[in-house]
Amino acid sequence: MDKQKFSIEEVKNLPHSPGIYKFYDKEDTLIYIGKAKDLRKRVSSYFTKGQQSIKTLKLVSEVNALEVTIVDSEFDALLLENNLIKENQPKYNILLKDDKSFPSILITNERFPKIYATRRIDHSKGQYFGPYTSVKAMNSVLDLIRKLYKIRTCNLNLSEANVSAKKFKVCLEYHLGNCLGPCEALQSEIDYMEEVEQSIQILKSDINKVKSHFTNRMNAAASELNFEQAEVFKQKLELLEKFQAKSLIVSQKVTDIDIISLLTDDNNCIVNYMRIDHGTINVSETVEIKKKLDETDEEVLLYAIINLREKYQSTSREILTNIEIETWNDQIKIYQPKIGDKKKLVDLSKKNGLFYKKEKISNYVPRESSETRILNQLQSDLRLNDFPDHIECFDNSNIQGTNPVASMVCFKNGKPSKKDYRHFNIKTVVGPDDFGSMKEIVFRRYKRLKEEELPFPKLIVIDGGKGQLNAAIQSLIELDLYGKIPIIGIAKKLEELYFPNDPFPLHLSKKSESLKLIQYLRDEAHRFAITFHRTKRSQNYIKSELDSIKGIGEKSKIKLLTRFRTVSNIKNATVVEIAEEIGLAKAEMLKTELGKKKG
């Protein structure tokens, strides 16, 4: 039926068929989309006298035209309604309050595919897994894959022609043992793709297949008396067992199931959705839905099921809920379990919804801050794997080779964390050796963090060019941390950024927020180092003037410097003034000794 001016008579002529209906106001704006088993009965109900809510009466008062579409089944009406609501977002329809962009894991469709996390979905690039509502859970899966397999991280075009022409050389990742060198044909495509296929099984939560593969390989190696290789496969099996133990929440017989629970009050609904596969929670998300027209719990839940299953590409044929709901599709079973493991899963889903509601009441979550935006840009510009919410920057300071010192400043979430700043007295280097000093302080800093099992930064910035950067890298290599912590150097003259083993620097725009943040780090490290250097020079001067005088101990020196501030002021003070702090005998002796030094 074409869109037309509304009249009661025309509503009475609607067919008794399933379909969707659209209401328009006087400005021809779409204000509501609904579905119906029977279009005539459902649409007529809006315009018959009876008990209707204030919200529904307001909607009806604005309706000026309607349009209907007939479909074959109620299920088709449900899907069409959902698509049209998402596309048009009418003001009287309920909507999921979900403005987050959750990350997914992408396996690229190139030769020798890469596996990495991304928030940008472009299905032409490859196969996506997710989205992941927990970044921590996603990173744990990626970390497992990187420990088990040698998946490349470079962006080289490893076509057969390029590899055959020997256009590439192996990089540091090869020498660190993180890659097997497919760029130089040191690893066959067949072997590489076998590891990719196993990674896919892990991403699908089918870990038992991967465990079976490693078990067979371990047994085969052991039967051939290749015990070193068998130990390697045993360690990989242990990694899988440990990962599975953390993820398993029910019997592995409970698989390929969606759980969705609804908590509701007068105006708002909290919906939690979980997807279970091989006894593991693959997805858990809680969303809020605001009622617009006093929708029933069943209507809200149906809307949420369609949207969330589509979002997470679920094809499961079993859905568990906490509310009885009529199944609209013969191929999908929807029911409310009363006992057993499945009942426990629904209770767990409800618990997540209650937690979300409690947190929402007690906390206000602001929009993305400017610091987060800048750090996101920095992560993109430097091609960092991890969000750089913890950055440390190093600088040396010596003037004419005297009193060499160094500093480390720490930024957390894009802001200075001054309680984490550190000063360093150079201990192993004699004279003005910037490279040696840089190597020493970087080694000392991360040796201590490693020994104390403290978190490492997500990025290290070195104030200086290639020389200082290479010196810092040497320390990371000695500590077995190279390749595990990203590190760059910033040269002062042209503000060039240097990466390890890259002869060509990166030039960011002078207006770039990323560059400004790095400059802020560098300048803060320089300021902190200079301040420490000046303090140390001053202390050394005081030592040469006061500490060499017998009878003037540490307490006397502190009293004098607290009052007179400098040695010069002490020299100009009278004996009486000095005696007020350290007594007459010491005052006369001090004046005599300082007079000799002055003479």
N, C-alpha and C positions, 0 to 999 in steps of 0.2 A: 504494500500500500504506500502510495506517495505521501510525503508530508503535506498536511492540509490544515486549514483552520479548524479549530476544535468545535464539536457540537455533540450533545448527548445522543442525538439520533445516529450519528456516525459511529459512536462507540458501540451502540447496540448492534451495529452491522459487522463488527469485528468477528473473525472466525473463532471457533472453539479449537484452536491449534496452539501448539507450543511456539514460543518466539520471544522476541525482545521488543520493548516499546521505548520511545524517546519523547520526553516532554520539552517543549520550547516556550520561552516567555515572549512578551510583546516585541522585544528587540531581536527576536529570532535567535536567541542564545540558548543553546542546549543546557538545560538545568538538571535533568535527571534521566537515567537509563535504568530500566528494570527488565527482569525476565519473568516468564510465566509458563505454567503448564497449559493454561487455557487463557489466551489473550483477552477474550471478551469478558470472562468473569473477573480477571485480575484488574484490568483497566477500569471496568465499570465500578469496581469497589471503591475507587477513589472519589467517585461523584455521586454515590448514593448517600442518603441521609443516614446517619448513625454515629456511633461513638468513634471519633477520630482524634488523634493527638493534635496538640497545637502546631507541632512541626509539620505534620501531614496537611493540616488545613492551610498553613502558609504556603506550602508547595502548590496545592491545588489552586489557590487564589492567583498564583503567578502563571499557571498553564494557559497558553494561548493557541498552541498547535501541537499535534502529535504525529509521530511516524512509527510504523511497526514493521518488523521483519519476521516472516514466518520461517521456521526451521523444522527439521524432521523429528527432533527429540528434545527433551528437557536438558539433557547433557549438552547438546549443541547450543541451546539457548544460554546455558551457564558459561560456556567457553566464549561465545560471542559477546555476551554482556561484559565479561572480564576484560576482553581485548578493547572494547569500545570505551569502557571506563578509564582504563590506563591511557588510552589515546586522547580522550577529551577532558577527563577529570571534571565532570559536572559538579556544581557546588553542593548539591543535595545527596550525592553518593558518598558512601564511606570509602576511605582511602587508607592504605598502609602508611604510617608515619615512618618512612625509611629513607633517609637522605644519605646513608652511608655508602661508600664504595668499597666493598670488601675485596680483598686480594684473592687471586686465583693462581694456580700453578700451570704454567704453559710448557708443553712439549712441542717445540717447533717442528715444522714439516720439511725442514731442509735436510740435506745429506749430513750425517753425523749430528742429529738433533741436540739442541741445548735444552736444559730444564731449569726454569727460574720462576720467581714470583712476579706477578704484575697486577696492576689494577685496571689496565686498559684491555678491553676485550675486542679482538679482531680475529674472527674465526678463520680468516684466510691465512693466518700465520701458523696455525697448528691446532693441537688438541688441548682443551682447557679442563682442569679439574678444580672443583670448588663451586662457588666462592667459599672461602674460609672465614667464618665469623670470628675465629680466634687466630690472631697473627702468631701467637706463641705455638699453637698446635701446628699451624702450617710450617713454621720454621723447624719444628722438631721432625716433621716428615722430610723436609728438604735436607736437614742435617743427616738423617738416617741414610738417605739415598747417596749423599756425598761420601759418607763413610764406607758404604758398601760397594759403590761403583766409581769408575773413573770417567765422569761425564765432563766434557770440555766446557769452559766458561768464556772462551774467546769469541769474537764476532767475525772470524775469518770465513770466507766463502770457500768451503772445502769441496768444490766440484772435482770430478775426476780429472778434468783438464788441468785445473790449477795445481792439484797435488802431483800429478804426473810431471808437470813442468817444473816441479820443485820451487814453487814461488815462496814457500813459507819455511821458517825455521822454528824448532820447538822453543817454547818460552819457559819462564821460570816455573810455571805450574808443572811442567814435565819433570824438571829437575827436583821439584819438591815431592814428586810421586803422586800428584793429584790428577794427572792426565797421562795417557799412554802414547801421545804423539800421533794422532791420525793425520795431522797436517803434513807430516813427513812419511805417511804411509807406514808408520811403525805399529799401527793397530788396524786390523781389517774392519771393513764395514759390517761384516757378518757378526764378528765378536762384539762390536760396539752396539749394534742393534739388539743383540741378545740382552745386554745390560739395560737398554732402554725399555725393552718389553717387560723385564722384571721390575723396573721402576714403575711401570704402568700398573702392574699387579699390586704393588704396595700402595699406590695412590687410589686404587679401587678397594683397598683394605683386604685384598685376598692374599694375606701374608703366608698362609699355609702352603700355597703353591711355591712361593719363593723359598720357604724353609725346606720343602721337599727337594728343591733343586740343589741347595747347598748341602743338604744331607747326603744326597747321591754323590755329589762331587767330593765331599769329604771321605766317604767310604771308598770311592774309587782310588783316591790318592793314597789312602792308608793301605789298600790292598796291593798297590804298586810300591809300597815302602817309601813313598814320598811324604814323610811325616811333616816336613816344614809346610808343604802346601796344604796338607790336611789340617794343620793348626790354623792356617789362615781362614779356611772355610769354617772351622769350629768357632773362631772369634766372630765371624759374621753371623753365624747362627745365634750366638749369645746376644749379639746386638739386636737381632730380630726378636728373640725371646723377651729381652728387657723392654723393648718398645711395645710389644704386644701385651705384656703384663700391665703396663701403665694404661693402655687403651681399652682393654677388655672390661666390659661392665656387666655382661650377662653371659649366659651359655652361648656358644658359637652356633647353636641350632637356631637362635633367634636372629634372623638375617633378612635383609631387604624389606624393612618395615619403616613406615612413616608414623611418627607420634605427634599429635597436635592437641594441645590443651587450651582451654579458654577460661579466663577469669573476667568477670563482668560486673559493672555497677550501672548506675542510671545512664551515664553518658559515654563511658569509655570501656574498652575491652583490651585486655592484655592477652596476647596469643604467643605461646611458645611452640616452636617446631623443631623436632629432632628427626634425624635420619639414621637408622641403624643398619649396619652391614657387617656380617661376620662377627657379631657380638660387640661391635665397636661403634661409638657415636662418631659419625662422619661430619654431621652438621648439627649445630644447636644455635638457634636464633630466636630472640624474643622481640616482638613488634607491638606497637600500640595502634589500635583502630578506634577512631572517634565516631560514635553513632550520630547519624544525621536525622533519621526519620523513625526512631524507636524500633530499629530492626531487631528481629528475634535472634536469640543465640545461634540458632541453626543457620540463619542467613549470614551472619557474620562469619561463622566457622566455615561455611561453604566458600565464601569469598576468599578467606585466608588460605584454605587448602589449595584452591586453584592457583592463587598467586605464588605461594611459597613453593609448591611442587614445580611450577614452571621456572621459578628463579633458580632452583637447585637441580633442575633437570631430572627430577625423580620419576622413575618408571615403576616403582613398587606397586604391587597389586593389593597390599594390605595396609590399612590406615587405622591406628588406634586413637581413640579420643576419650575425653572425660564427659562427653555429652552425647546422648542418643541422637543419631542423625540418620535420615533416610538415604540409602545408597542410590545414587543417580545413574550408576553405570554397572552393568552386569559383570564386567571384567574386574571391578575394584570392590574389595570388601572393606566396609567401614563399620566398626563396632566398638563398644565400650567394654573392655575386659573387666571381670569381677574378681579374679584370683590369679595367682601365679606370677611368673616373671614379667608377663606383659602388663599386668596391673601395676607392678613396681615401676615399670618404665613410664606409664602414664602419670603416676605419682611423682616421679622424678621430673617430668616435664612441668607439672603444676608447681613444683618447688622452684624451678627456674623462673616461672612466671611471677611467683610471689616475691622472689628476690629482686627481680627487675622493678616491680611495683614499689617495693620498699626503698630501693636505691633512687628511684625517680623522685620519690617524695622528699628524700633527705638531701639530695644533691641536685645542683643545677649545673648542667654541662654546657659550657660556652662554645661558641663557634671556634673554628680553627684560628689560633693566634697567629700573629705576624711571624713569631719565631718558628712556629711549625711550618708555615709556608716557606720561609727562607731555608730551613733545614731540608725540606722536601726538594727545593730547587738545587741545593748543594748536593744532595744525594744523586740527583739526576745529572748535574754537570760533571761530577767526578766519577759517575758510574759505580757508585758504592752499592754493595749488596745489602748492607744494613742501614737503617735510619740513624744518622749521625747525631744522636742526642747527647753524646759524651765525646768531647774533643779535647786533646791536650796539645799544647804548643811549647816548643823549647827555644831558648835564645841564650847566647853567651855574652859576657861583658868583660872587657879588660881595656884599660887605658895605658898606652905605652908599656904594655906587658906586665903591669902591676896588678896585684890582687885579683887574679882571674876568678870569676864567679859565673854562675849560670842560673837560669830560672825556668820554671815550668808553670804555665797557667792552665787552668781547667775551665772549660765552658760546658754547662749542662743545660740541655733544652734551649740552646742558643744564647744563654746568659752566663756572665762570669760567676763561677762558684769559688769565691775567694777563700773559703775554708779549705779548699783542696789545692791552693797554690803551694808551690814548693821552691825553696832556695837551695842551691848547691854550692858548696866550696869545692873547687877543683883540687883533687888529691893526688892524681897519678900523672899529671901533665905539668911540665916545667916550661915557663915562658908563654908567649902569645901564640898558642897552637889551637886555633878554633876547631879544626877537624878532630884532634885528639880529645879536646874538651867535650865536644858534642858526643863523641862515641862513649866517653865515660859516663856522662849524665844520663843518656838514654839507657845504657846498660844498667846503671844503678837503679833507675826508676822502675824498670820492668822486671828486673830480677827480684826486687822487693815485692811487687804486685804478684808475681808468680809464686814466690815462696809463701806469701800470706793468703794466697788464693782469693785475691780481690779482683773485681771486674776490670777488664782492660777497656781502653777507650775504643770508640768506633772509628776514630780517625786520629792520626798523629800528624801535626804540622811542624816542619822544621824551618826556622828562620835562616834562610841561606839558599844557595844554589846547589849545583850537583855535588860539590865537595862535601858540604855539611850533610846533605841527604845521604850520600854513600857511606859516610862515617856512621850515621845513625843506623843504616841498614846493616852494617857489619855487626853492630850490637844485637839487633833483632835476630840475625842468623845464629850468633853464638848462643842465644837464649832459646833457639828453636821456635821463634815467634814470627819469623819472616813469612809473609804470605797469609798470616792469620790476622794481622792488624793492618789496615790500609795506611799508607804513609806517603806524604807529599812534601816537597820543599817549595818555598816562595822566595824568588830572587828579588832584591829590593829595587834595582834600577828600573826594569821594565814591568815589574809585577807579573813575572812569568811563573807558572806553576810547573814543577818538574815531578815526573812519576819515575819509579824505579825502572831501570833498564830501557828508558825511552829517551832517545837523544833529542827529540823535539818537544819543546815545552808547550803547555796549553795556555792560550791567551783568552781570558774571559773579558767581556765588555767592561769598560771602566764603570758603567752604570749598574753592573750586575750585583744583585744583593748577595749572591754567593761570594764574589770577590771581596765585597765590603766586609762580610763576616770574617773572612780569612785575614784581611788587613787589620781588623779590630783585634783578632787573636794575636797577630804578630806584634802590633803596637803595644798591646797590653803586656805581652811577654818581655818586650824591650824595656818598657817603663819599669816593670818589676825588677828586671835584672840591673838596670842602671841605679835604681834606688838602693838595692842591696850593695852594689859596688861602692857607692858613695858612703854608705854607712860603714862598710868595712874599712875604707880608707881613713875615715874619721876615727874609728876605733883604734886603728894602728897608730895614728898620730898621737892620740891620747895616751896610748900605751908607752910610746917613746918619751913622752913628757912627764907623766905621773908615775907609771909603774916602775920606772928606773930609780925612783927616790925611795930610799929605805925609810921605813916607819910609816909610809902611807899605804895602808892596806885597802882591800876592796871596799869595805864599808865606808872608809873615809873618802875614797874616790867618788863613791856614789853620792854621798852627802854634798861634796863640793860641786860636782857636776849638776846635781839637781838644783842647786841654788844659783851657781854662776854660769852654767850652760857650757862655757868653753874655757880652755886653758888660758887663753888670752885675757879673759875677764878675771880669772884667778890671779894672774900676774898683776893686774891693775888694782886689785882689791887691797884694802889695808889689812894689817895683822889682826886688828880687832875684829874686822868683818869675818876673816877666815877663822879666827878663834871661836866665834859663835857656833861654828859647825864641828870643829875637830879639837878644840882646846888650845890654850895659849902656847904650850910647849911645841906641839906639832905645827902650829901656825907659824911660829918664828923659824923653825927648822925648814919648813916648806918655802917660806919667802926667801930664806938664804939660798937654798938649792936652786930655786927658779931664777934668782938673781944671777947665780953663776952661769946658768945655761943661757940667760939673756946676754950676759957679757961675752 
